[in-house]
Amino acid sequence: MEEKKEIQIELTAPVAEGTYSNLAIISHAPSEFVIDFIRVTPGAPKAPVKSRIILTAEHAKRLLFALQDNIRKYEAQFGPIKMNAPQQGGNIPPFMAPGGEA
């Protein structure tokens, strides 16, 4: 019988601070999903990608299920999350999925 090994997760101070993002663009290829987290600042001509996460298709689906579960728990505790109209003149939704071509 195989013994399960425990993985110790390390969270360094700089990573623990987090990175604010108000836009994510999701693309995919046959073997992976790419999520670019972007910070859009009103009036700024450019919006820099602050972080890029690359996931296998299986892990992308696991992330979807984990987010759905956590949103359900959040709303049970704090009430429904209200969806506001898109910002920046309505032309940039908060999450975009341009399709393939990761």
N, C-alpha and C positions, 0 to 999 in steps of 0.2 A: 504494500500500500504506500502510495506516494505521500510524503509529508508536505503540507502547504507551507510555503515560505512567506513570511510577512515582509512587506515592502515598507520601508520608512520613507515617508514623504518629507522632503526638505523645502521649506519656504524661506527664502532669503529675505532680508529686510527690503532691498530695492523692489523685488517682485511683490512682496506683501503690500507695498504702497499702491499697487494697481496702476492701470492706465485707463483714463477716461476715453470713451468712444461713443459717438452719437450717430454713427453710420457704419454698417457692415455690408460688404459686397461678397457674395458667395458664388464661387464658380466650381466646376468639377471636370474631371477627366475620368476615363474608365476605372482608374485605380485609386483615385483620391478626391477629396474635397478640399478647397482652399477658402479660408475665411479671412478677408482683410478687414481689420478694424481701423476705422478712420475717425479723425476728429475734425468736424466742420466748424469753423469759426465764422460767425456772421461778418460779412464785409471783406473777408480775406480772399484773395484771388486763388489760393491753392488750399487743398485739404490733404494733409499728410497722412499716409498709412502709418499708424502707430504700432501695429502688431500684425503679423501674419501667422495663422495657425493652419497647418496641413494635417489632415486626418485621412485615415483609410475610410472607405465607404462604410464598413461595419462600425467603426468608431463614430462616424458622423451620425449614423442611425441611433447608436447608443446615446450620443449627446442630445439628439432630438427627444428621445424618451425621457432622459434625465431632466431636460428643461421643461417638458410637459408636466412631469411629476412635481417639480419644484414650483411651477406656476400654480398648479392646482393647490398645493399646500399653502403657498403665499396668499392666494385669494381666499382660501378658507379662513385664514388668520386675519387678513387685513381688508378683505373685500375685493371686488372686481378691479382689475387694472383698467383704467380708462385709456382709450386710444385717441390721442389728439390728431388733428389734421396734420399732414406733413409740413415741415418747416421750410425755410428758404424759398418762399414763394410757391410752395407746393410742387416743385419740380424734382425734389430728391426725397424719396421715401426713406424711412430710417433703416430699412434693410432691403437690399436689392439682390436679385439673383439673375445675372445676365445670361446664365446658361452654362454651356460647357466651356472648353478651352481654358483649363486651369493653367 
